[in-house]
Every structure is written in C-alpha cells, then in structure tokens.
Amino acid sequence: MALLVCVLGAVVNPAPAYACSCARSSLRRDLDRSDVVFFGSVQAAETVRRPRPEHVEVTFEVSRVYKGSAYAEQVVTTPAEGECGLNAAPGAQLVVFATQQIQGERGTAGLITSLCNGNLPTSSPPSLLGNGYAPLTGSSQDVDRAVRVDESLTKALTVGGIILAGVVALGAIGVALLWRRRPTA
C-alpha cells in the first residue's frame, strides 16, 4: 500500500498549496507597525508577473491619511492572492496599513501591504485613527516616473562627463606632444 501511495505521488503532480495564516493583532499594534495608514477606495488591481515574485499593484483613491505620507492616487504592492495578498475589488473601501520598502532593481521606495498587516474593509474608519489629514496631491506613479527619469538623466550626464574628460585629456596629450617636438631655434 505504501508503495502505491509513493508511485501515485510521483505520477500525480498536485498544484501547490498556499496557506495564509496571520496572528490577529490589535488596531493599535497595526498602526504602530505601519509606516503609512490611509483610507481609500480601490480603483484598479493589476497582476505583475515580472520581476519575480509575482505580485499585484493595487491603485487606491486616497481620502484620508492617518500616518505617514500617501498620494491622492496611491499604488500599493501586495503579494499574489494565494500568498496572503490583499484581494480587493474595484470600488472596495479599506483602511490600508502599509510599510515602506525598497522595491525593484531601481531601489525606489514603495508601499507594501498584505492580509497580515491588519487592513480593514470598511466605509467608516475607526475613531482610534483620529481625523487624519488630506493626501498629497498627485500620484505615486508620477513620482516613480520622475525618479526613473532623474536616474536616466544622471547616468547620461555621468557618461557624457567621462567622455568629455577623456577627449580633453587626449587633446592635452596631443598638444603636449606637439609642443615637445617643436624645433628650437
């Protein structure tokens, strides 16, 4: 019987099982552990397959901020659904508890959350959060784009500067060689 189970286990390729279990904590603790807390409604959710691991970028329209800084349109990264990711449909209202993390090869700071952060689906934020304040104007994606442009411009100027320095150095060497070879009278 054990042999049959082993053979079937080797032949049948079961789908990976995902389990998400989070120790529930208090609202106060979730607030203390988070870098940014805001109330907003989901505008869109897009699954991003690259770079690994797969994740979802959720765009929120932010109404109030209770801790840290969030933009009026804020993108928050969450793991894929089977890996404790936030699963919210467009139009859903939530209090989001997020942390700032360095993301991607560019090393830009972004907000990350998961089911274990204590996010609350609600149309009325808890009074413990206070009155909050207005979000920053604009979109977090605009800031990310500006950072990418700035990085590209910095690289281009650095390469250009190195090339210019090389040309100037070669010119100086050429002038020095011509100066030395000049016949003296």
Protein Blocks (a to p, Z undefined) as FASTA:
>chain_A
ZZmmmmmmmmpccddddddddddddfklmmmmpmbdcddddfbdcddfbdcddddddddd
dfbdcehjddfbdcdddddfklopacddehiacddddddddedjkopacddddfknopac
dfbdcfklonopaddedjfklmmmmmmmmmmmmmmmmmmmmmmmmmmmmmmmmmmmmmmm
pccZZ
